[in-house]
Amino acid sequence: MTVPDSLMPAIPAVARESPGASPTLADVARLAGFSPATVSRVLTGSARVRPQTRRQIEQAVAHLGYVRNHAQRAVNPRRAGSGRPARAGSIAFVVCEDIVKLFAEPFFARMLWSVSQTLASRDLQLVLLTLHAPGDYHTVVRYLRNGHVDGALMASMHWRTAEDLAGFGVPLVLIGRPQRDAERFSYVDADNVGGAAMAVDYLLKQGRTTIATIAGPPDMAPGVDRLLGYRQAMTRAVATDTGLIAYGDFSRQSGEHAMSRLVDLRPGLDAVFVASDLMAAGALRALRRLGRRVPEDVAVIGFEDSPLAQYTDPALSTVRQPADVMASVATRELLSQLAAPERDPVHVILDTKLVLRAST
């Protein structure tokens, strides 16, 4: 039995762009259409694989000429008495944003602290990598594949990077649900849909009738999911109005600009649900400049419950997502993958909570 022609386009772009490069386990996984964990089980002789699945993976291995690299960690000394290569002793934290946004957004600081605390008890180092510009992907992949780290956590994913996750070549856990092929990867996320709907439901119950939203980027799962939650709540209230949606990029400036556009389009709006606290801070500034009182004229609810929310004027009502818990759970899951490479992907969704302050 041969590999179907329909599978041929699945050969990774990285392999085509680098003639002579050795195929990786991730390449086999993409060609065969299974997760890296399933491929690993076949290559290690696990009985927990269906015969048909095993045959398809073996065909992909033969087609690519993949050879297991048993000495992948040969640059490191072996564990005393174990016969197994020692680990690199490091975990990468990959953030798909530029360095300016990384340090401007409190969300990342909270996650980094939580990850470092979790790894400290395991005597593991944390390596911070950013993946933003087009050339960053190959640089990050080379670093990860060269054995500098044992695994990686990834946050703030956009569509392009989600498509290339299998190319990282190391155990990977995502902080936030990927937009595509979510079932193939382990991830930890907050209930973005439910949290957004909860915020809008509260505004409706308070008698607000013209509720707008400033949504996040449409190429990121939090942006899509929080907009979905807004739409679900508005639909239940029979209060849909597509003119009440503006978009931002989770930055303060984009929230300010989006709020100005919304007021210009709907001067009578009396509430806004904003998909991040930073954008909500920008929205408050725009409303103040436009002479709209908060909450008397316009109620505002953000999302995240970052430290910033307590110090805006007025203090910001928001949906709390447990960023520190998300990062800690994701780190522990990655450590579990390192201990058991055959582990199936795990999907965790954590509850959110509405925190009320002076802006509503």
N, C-alpha and C positions, 0 to 999 in steps of 0.2 A: 504494500500500500504506500503511495507517495503522498507528499504534502500537497494539499490542494493549491492551485494557482492563486485562489482568493487570499491565501495567507501571505503571499510574497510581499505585498506592499507593507506588511507589518514589520519588516526588518528595520531596525532602528536607524534613524537618520545619522546618529553618531557613528555607527559602523560604516555607513556609506561615505561619510565625510572624512573618515580617517582610514584610508586603505592600509591594510596590513594589521590593523588593530585587532586584538584577540576578542572574540565575542564573549560576552559576560552572561551570567545567570539571568540578569534582567532582560537581555536580548532574547534569550530562549523563552522567557515568560511571555514577552510581547508577541513573539512569532507564534507560539503555541496557543495563546489566548487564555492562559491561566496565571494565577498569582505566583510571585517568586517563592512563596512558602510552599505551594503545591509542587513546583519544579524541584525545590530542595528535597521534598519528601521522596520524589521519584529517584533523584540522584543518590540519595542516601539509603535506598532500598526499603523504604517504609512500606508496610502492608496496607496503610490507610489510604490507598489510591485505587480508583476503579481501573480495570484493565484498559478500557478505551482511552481514559485520560493518560495512562502511562504510555500507551502506544503513540498518542499524538505528541506528547512531550519528547519521547525518544526520537521521533521523526524530526522534530525541530532541532534537537541536539545534533543529529546527523547532518541535517541541511546546513547548519551554521558551522559545523566542525568544532563545536564547543568542547573544551577539555577542562575538567575541574582543576582549579589551581589550589592544590593542597598546601602549597607553601606561601599562600597569600600574605601571611604574617611572618614570613621567614626572617624579616629584618629585626624582629623582636625576639628576645630570649624566650625559651619555652618554660611553661610552668613546671616548677620543680616536681618531678615524679609523675606528672600527668601525661607526658608525651604529646600534649596539645600546644599549639602556638599560644604565646601570651597575647593578651589583648593590648590594644594601643593605649588604653587607659584614658580615652577622651571621647566625648560626645559632642557632635556639632549641633548648633542651633542655627538653622537657616531661615532668615527673614527675607521675604520677597518684596522689599521696599528699599528705597535709597537711604543712605546713612542719615540724612537730615530728618526724614520722617521717623526713622527708627528711634532717634533720641528725643523727638518732639512729642511722640505719642506715649502717654503713660501706660497704655495697655502692654507694650513690649517690656517696659521696665518691670512691671509686676510679674510677667511671665518669666523673665530672665532671673529674677530673684528667686522665684519658686523652683525653677529648674536647678539653679546652683545649690539651693538648700537641699534638694532631694539627692543630688549627685554627691554632695559633700559627705554624706553618711556612707557612701560607697567608695570614697577615695577616688573619684573620677573627675577629670578636668572638663570644663566647658569651653568649647571653641565657637565663637560667634562669626557667622558668615552672612553676607548680604547678597541677594540675587535680584538684581533690578534691571541693569542695562543688558542689551542683547548678548554681549560677549561674556556676561557673568556666568551663564549656564555651563559652558564648557570648562571654565576655570574652576567652578565649584565641583563639577563632576570629576575632573582630574584629581582634585584634592581629596575627595571622598574615596575614590577608587584606589588611590595610592597607599591606602592602609594607615592614614593619619588618625582616623577615628574608627570607633567600633560601630557606630550607628548615628542616625541623625533625627532631630526633631525639626519640623518645618511649619512655619506660620505665615499668615497673610498671603495665601496663594491666589494667584490669578490664573485664568484659563490656560495660558501658554505653559506655565510651569507644571500645572496639574497633568497635562498630557505627557510630560517628560519624566514623571516621577520614577518610573521603573528604571530609568537610565542612571539613577544615583549609585546603584551597585552596592548599597549597604542596607541593613535593616532600617526601616523608616517608619515613624509615627507622625501623623499630621495633627496639628492643633488647629481645628476647624475642618469642616467637611469639604472635601474637594468637589468641584463642580461636575467632574466626569469620572467615571469608573470608580465611584466611591466604594463599591463593595470589594475592590481588590486591595484596599489599603486600610490599615488600622488608623482610626482617628478619634479625637475627643473634641466635642463641640458643646456649645451652649444651645438651649432651646430658643433659637432666634425667631422662629415663626411664632411660637407661643408667647414669648416675651413681648414682641411687637403688638400682637393682638390684645394682650392684657393691657398695654398702655393705651391703645385706642379705645378699648372697651371702657376704661376708666374715664377718658375724656367724654365719651358719649353719655355715660351715666351722670356726669357733672353738668349735662345740659348743653355741651358744645355741639354745634350743628354743622359748622363748616370747618372740617378738620383736614389740614394739609399734611404732607409728609415730605421730608428731605431724605431721599433714599441714598444708599451707598452705591459704589460702583457696580454696574450690572455684570462685570466679569469676575465677581467674587461672591462666594456662597453667602456670607453675612449680608451683603447688599441685596441679593436676590431674596433670601429668606425673610429678612425684616420687611421688605416691601410686600412679600406675600402675606405676612401676618397682618399688616395694615389693610391690605385689600380684603382679606377674609373678614376682619371685623367690620369694615365699612359695608361690605356686601350683606352681612347679617343685619345691619341696621338700615339697609336699603338707602345708602347714602353715598353711592359711588359717584366720582367726578374725576375723570382722568386729568383735568386741568389742575388738580390739586397736588400733583406729583412733580417734584424737581429732584435733580440728582447732584450729588457731590462726591468727593473722593476721600471722605473721612477727615479732611483738614478743616481748620477753623475758617480759612478764607473761603473755601467752597461753600461752607454753611452760610456765611454772611451773604455771599452773592446769590445763593439759591433762595434765601429768605426774601431778599429784595425783589427777586423775580416773582415769587409767589404773591407777595402783597400787591405788586403791580397788576398781576393777572386777576387776583381775587381780593379786592380791598376789604371785603367784609369777612375774611377768614377770622375765626376766633380761637383756633388751636392748631398746633403743629407737633407731629411726632417726628423726631429727628433720629437718624440711624446711628449716630455716635455723639458722645459728649462734646468732643472738639467741634463738630459741626454745630451742635446746639449752642455752644458758647458764641460761635460766629453769628448764629441766628439771633441770639439775645442782643448782640451788638447792633445788628441791622434794625431790629425792632425799636431799640432805644433811639437810634439815629432817625428813624421814621416817625418818632413820636407816639409809638404804640406802647401802652402800659402792659407789663407782665406781672401778674396773670389777669388783671382786670379786663384788658382788651383781647389779649392773646395768651392762652396757656401753652407752655412748652414742656415737652418730655423728651429726654435724651435716651441714650442706650450705652451702658457699660458700668456706670457708677465708678468712674475714675476719681481720684482725689480732687481733680479740678471741679467736679460737680458741686462740691461743698463751698467753693469760693467764688462762684460766678455771682453776678448781681442781677436778679435775685438768685438765691441758691437753687440749683437745678434738680427738679424731679427727674428720675431716670430709671431705667431697667437695669438691675444689677446682674451682670454675668460674672461667674466666679473664675476670673482669669487665673488666679493663683492655683485654684483647685484643678482647672483644666490642664495647666502646665505640669502640675505634680502628677496627676493621673497619667498624662501622656508619657512622662518620663519613666514612671514605674512600668508602664506597658512596654516601652522600649527595652528596659532592662529585662523584662520577662521574655521578650523576643530574643535577646542575646543569649539568655540561658536555655531557650528552647526554640531554635531556628525553624522548626516545623510547625510552630504555633499558627493557628488560623487567624485571619484579621479580626480585630475587635473594634466595635463601634459603640461609643459612649456619648450619650446626650445628657447634659447636666441641666437641672432646673434653673430658671431665672426668677427674679423677685422685683416687684415694683417698689421703688423707694420714693416716697412723696416728700417734697420740700416746697419752698416758697413760690416756685415758678408755675404751680398749678393751684 
